[in-house]
Amino acid sequence: MKSFLFTLLTLISLSATAQNELNPTHYSRNSLEPALEPFYHGVASGDPLPDAVIIWTRITLNETDPVDVNWRMATDTLFTTIVASGTTTTDSTTDWTIKVDVTGLASDAWYYYDFEYNEDHSLIGRTRTAPVGGVDHLRFGVVSCQSYENGYYHAYRDMVNRNDMDCILHLGDYIYEYATGGLGASIQDRLEEPATEIIQLSDYRTRYSHYKLDPDLRDAHQQYPFICVWDDHETANNSFTDGAENHTEGAEGLWADRKVNGMRANAEWLPVRLPDPNDISKRYRDFEFGNLAHISMLDTRLYDRDEPGVGAEEDRSLLGYEQRHWLYDNLSNQSAQWKLLGQQVMVAPLTFFGIPVNNDQWDGYPAERDSLYAHVVDNSIDNMVVLTGDIHTSWANDLPGDNYDSNTGAGSVGVEYVVTSISTLSSPVPIPGGIIGAVNPHIKYADLSQKGYLVLDLTATAAQSDWYYVSDISVPGFTSDWGAGWLTNDGDNHLSEASNPAVAGVYPPLAPLFTPDNVGIDEAGQEPVIVSAYPNPFTDRFVVQFNLFEAENVRIQLTDISGKVILEKDFGTERSGLHYLEIAVPEVAPGLYVFSLLAGEYVVNRRLSKLK
């Protein structure tokens, strides 16, 4: 394995008979930016309402006590006009993440915000609230599927550079649960952490921490509010309510426990507003953007989905009763012109000689799809636009109802825009690309290889989707191009090809992007940082994630409350960057311990406790 940073992923056994060797393996990894101390993961915002928005950060300190963090929101980057401010507390129960629901804001307004601890300030974030009343124009970025090890996040960098969107809709697969190499990638500098498949809460937290240190993703969160919903890989591949294709009960524990672990970490690390704070499994929710757009963000994975291919088709549920009728009420009762559905798996049929290609999609739940179509037709609902991710490829589809005519679009109940992946490898489609449209005439556009994002442009006359593709995601540099554009005119409910990309309006200045001198804190002092120590309390092992700002001689110690050294190891000189050390200590007694990282002249400690 190649690297310029390294990972320590080892097991220390303290059995009476032997102690395993610690052999560090060198990987390429993210690294903390010292000038961002202690808010290394940047800032984020999300779930905008007309009078409120969530702001988020994560504080990283070499201590375990709860801390108070100040926040403020203003109309300018100099904070001369502060409209809201306060103090909030965080601790290990939320993995030191911070979420504030800032209320009392003006509608349709851009704001700037930051966090402060002990006179150290975070990056300045930029966010906005939703409009009310008459709205002429909206633009949403739409993204999905960002396997860290499959490639660089060029799409996010391109979205920041263009500065012409109101909000980013993330349709899921924010992280992937696989072990390093689980998706077959071999890109230098981009490997999953932890290196094993993630199952426990500590694993999911570490994976989010690792992803969110990516500078392109960090900068996109800094500049735009996100509306996020999960897909399957936030827990495990091809998940449903009671299990997943990539989960083996027994060998990997109870699915119910793993699902809760993934859900909890997702709620901690993303700027989402839970519809029910007492139910982290309920993630479907809706947003209004004046009279122009209503967005229903669906959960077609975890909330109430039956296992694909099991039971009679007419009984198989993708949404579940409660969510289905919530959606139908939204479609029927909302007066907004465009009814947007943000969801995970493709709605339009995809068949080869009449046989569904992928039963994980709505093709595996035909009665559910028939019910949706019938509700739209029976209630004369126009302008339903489905936004879909999941399959790492791009598609523009009519949604064919009864008596659909592919030549005129008559009989289409709405349209579907499927976004490709940010970086995840393209899924194979067992139909030759040249005949997809011939055997599925409602599919008007398909690209099976390129990576990027789409921009959904809404006006009173049309809803246009523009696919933007980036060049080689396996190398740091990139270019981007408009790949295709398709639109549906007001009341048409079917697709027409666009001759040009939609034209953006004027957007406010970006918040200052990161440079070491623009954060307002002192870069001096290169004390190593323990980013996390999970779990705490631990039972028989724990994982330490730490960062060296320069090459240092590294030693570790674990001592009990009396100061007795339980284990120690000298690794010699190790390179700068993030490091991961898994330590198994099954034989030590329950009680309080201190983990010490000794790097050069520095000693950094973290208090831990061991359960029975």
Secondary structure, 3 states (H helix, E strand, C coil): CCCCCCECCCCCCCCCCCCCCCCCECCCCCCCCHHHCCCCCCEEEECCCCCCEEEEEECCCCCCCCEEEEEEEECCCCCCCEEEEEEEEECHHHCCEEEEEECCCCCCCEEEEEEEECCEECCCEEEECCCCCCCCEEEEEEECCCCHHHCCCHHHHHHHHHCCCCEEEECCCCCCCCCCCCCCCCCCCCCCCCCCCCCCHHHHHHHHHHHCCCHHHHHHHHHCEEEECCCCCCCCCCEECCEECCCCCECCECHHHHHHHHHHHHHHHCCCCCCCCCCCCCCCEEEEECCCEEEEECCCCCCCCCCCCCCCHHHCCCCCHHHHHHHHHHHHHCCCCEEEEEECCCCCCCEECCEECCCCCHHHCHHHHHHHHHHHHHCCCCCEEEEECCCCCEEEEEEECCCCCCCCCCCEEEEEEECCCCCCCCCCCCCCHHHHHHHCCCEEEEECCCEEEEEEEEECCEEEEEEEEECCCCCCCCCEEEEEEEEEECCCCCCEECCCCCCCCCCCCCCCCCCCCCCCCCCCCCCCEEEEEECCCECCEEEEEEEECCCEEEEEEEEECCCCEEEEEEEEEECCEEEEEEEECCCCCCEEEEEEEEECCEEEEEEEEECC
